Amino acid sequence: MFWAVAIVVSVMAISFFLRERGMKMNMAVFQTFWQRFRVWLQTAWRGAGHQVRDWQQAVRTRLQREPAEKPNQPPWRFIRLNSLSPRDQIRYFYLSTVKRAADKGVPREQAETPLEFAQDLKQSWPEAEEDVDALTEAFLEARYGRSPIEAEDVNPVKKRWQQVKSSLRRK
């Protein structure tokens, strides 16, 4: 559509330019061109309408299809922590804490940073303040840091995670 309008505007601009210079255009040629252009535009519009109807039908067909039977699977799956990299293990510890806190009534807001969320956790579980700070700092390093994380760095974070987990269970 854009190009069609651009062509029409260009042709009109050229005709006005030539008319001001004293040149006359053969109107029969222009009218023939205009008629062909209108026929082309109508055909393109009908084709677009057919395409839209085809898409609508395809969407309706997909929505009406029966969902495929899924085998009985639990809503969760086991994660083997030892198969994760040290960086991913620390991320898992933090994100599982976020999920547990949400289950206990302290959800993390979508735009909330880890440090802001840590303040929420410390308000709700003041006894876990040090562990929350350590876990949050480890997560920030694992998520945003560039330095490598060694396997030995995971055990202290895992202990802090277990402490936070037990604090969350108590309430």
matplotlib code that plots the C-alpha trace (Angstrom):
import matplotlib.pyplot as plt

x = [0.0, 2.8, 4.5, 1.3, 0.6, 4.2, 3.9, 0.7, 2.1, 5.3, 3.3, 1.1, 4.2, 5.9, 2.7, 2.4, 6.1, 5.8, 2.5, 4.2, 6.9, 4.4, 4.4, 1.1, 0.5, -1.6, -4.6, -5.6, -2.3, -2.7, -6.3, -5.3, -2.5, -5.0, -7.5, -4.8, -3.6, -7.1, -7.6, -4.2, -5.1, -8.5, -6.9, -4.3, -7.0, -9.0, -5.9, -5.2, -8.7, -8.4, -5.2, -6.7, -9.7, -7.2, -5.3, -8.6, -9.6, -6.2, -6.4, -10.0, -8.8, -5.9, -8.1, -10.7, -8.1, -8.2, -5.0, -2.8, -2.9, 0.1, 1.5, 1.1, 3.9, 4.4, 4.1, 7.7, 10.9, 14.0, 17.1, 20.4, 22.3, 25.7, 25.0, 24.8, 27.8, 28.8, 27.4, 24.0, 23.9, 24.1, 21.5, 19.3, 19.7, 18.6, 15.7, 14.4, 14.5, 12.5, 9.9, 9.7, 9.3, 6.4, 4.8, 5.1, 3.4, 6.5, 6.5, 9.2, 7.7, 8.6, 10.6, 12.2, 16.0, 17.6, 18.8, 15.3, 13.9, 16.5, 15.1, 11.7, 13.0, 14.9, 11.8, 9.8, 12.6, 14.9, 16.7, 17.9, 19.4, 23.0, 22.1, 19.9, 22.6, 25.2, 22.9, 21.9, 25.5, 26.5, 23.6, 24.6, 28.1, 26.9, 24.4, 26.3, 29.9, 32.6, 35.0, 34.8, 33.1, 34.8, 33.1, 34.6, 32.7, 29.3, 29.4, 29.3, 26.5, 24.6, 24.9, 23.5, 20.7, 19.8, 19.7, 17.3, 15.2, 14.8, 13.9, 11.3, 9.8, 9.4, 6.9]
y = [0.0, 2.4, 2.0, 2.3, 5.6, 6.7, 6.0, 7.9, 10.9, 10.8, 10.7, 13.6, 15.6, 15.0, 15.9, 19.2, 19.9, 19.3, 21.3, 24.3, 24.1, 24.2, 20.5, 18.8, 15.2, 13.0, 12.4, 9.2, 7.6, 8.8, 7.5, 4.1, 4.0, 5.0, 2.4, -0.4, 0.9, 0.7, -2.8, -3.9, -2.3, -4.0, -7.3, -6.9, -5.9, -9.0, -11.2, -9.7, -10.4, -14.0, -14.3, -12.9, -15.4, -18.2, -17.2, -16.9, -20.4, -21.8, -20.2, -21.6, -25.0, -25.0, -23.8, -26.5, -29.3, -31.6, -31.2, -34.3, -36.6, -36.1, -39.0, -38.8, -36.5, -34.8, -31.0, -30.8, -32.5, -33.5, -31.4, -33.0, -30.2, -32.0, -32.0, -28.2, -25.9, -24.1, -20.8, -22.5, -24.2, -20.8, -19.4, -22.4, -21.8, -18.2, -18.9, -21.7, -19.4, -16.9, -19.5, -20.7, -17.2, -16.6, -19.8, -18.4, -15.0, -12.9, -12.8, -11.0, -8.2, -8.4, -5.1, -5.8, -6.2, -9.0, -6.5, -5.0, -8.5, -9.3, -6.4, -8.0, -11.3, -9.8, -8.0, -11.3, -13.5, -11.3, -14.4, -15.3, -11.8, -12.8, -15.9, -13.9, -11.3, -14.0, -15.9, -12.7, -11.6, -15.0, -14.9, -11.4, -12.7, -15.8, -13.9, -10.8, -11.4, -12.2, -14.1, -17.9, -19.7, -22.8, -25.9, -25.1, -21.8, -23.6, -25.4, -22.3, -20.9, -24.2, -24.1, -20.5, -21.7, -24.5, -22.1, -19.8, -22.7, -23.9, -20.3, -20.2, -23.5, -22.3, -19.6]
z = [0.0, 0.9, -2.4, -4.3, -2.6, -3.1, -6.9, -7.2, -5.3, -7.5, -10.7, -9.6, -8.6, -12.0, -13.8, -11.9, -12.5, -16.2, -16.4, -14.8, -17.5, -20.3, -21.2, -21.7, -20.8, -22.9, -20.6, -22.4, -21.4, -17.9, -17.7, -19.0, -16.4, -13.7, -14.6, -14.6, -11.3, -9.8, -11.1, -9.6, -6.3, -6.2, -7.0, -4.3, -1.8, -2.5, -2.3, 1.1, 2.2, 1.1, 3.0, 6.2, 5.9, 5.4, 8.6, 10.5, 9.4, 10.4, 13.9, 14.4, 13.3, 15.8, 18.6, 17.9, 17.9, 20.9, 22.9, 22.7, 25.6, 27.8, 29.8, 33.5, 34.6, 37.9, 37.7, 38.7, 37.7, 39.6, 39.1, 39.8, 41.4, 40.9, 37.1, 37.1, 36.8, 40.1, 38.7, 37.9, 41.3, 43.0, 40.7, 41.6, 45.3, 45.0, 42.6, 44.8, 47.7, 45.7, 44.9, 48.5, 49.8, 47.3, 48.6, 52.1, 51.1, 50.2, 46.4, 44.4, 42.3, 38.6, 38.7, 42.1, 42.2, 44.2, 46.8, 47.2, 47.5, 50.1, 52.2, 52.0, 53.1, 56.0, 57.2, 57.1, 58.5, 60.6, 62.0, 58.5, 57.8, 57.4, 55.3, 53.0, 52.5, 51.7, 49.4, 47.6, 47.2, 45.8, 43.4, 42.1, 41.6, 39.8, 37.7, 36.8, 37.7, 35.2, 37.4, 37.3, 40.1, 41.4, 42.8, 46.3, 46.3, 46.1, 49.5, 51.7, 49.6, 49.8, 53.6, 53.6, 51.3, 53.7, 56.6, 54.7, 53.6, 57.2, 58.3, 55.6, 56.7, 60.3, 59.3]

ax = plt.figure().add_subplot(projection="3d")
ax.plot(x, y, z, "-o")
ax.set_aspect("equal")
plt.show()
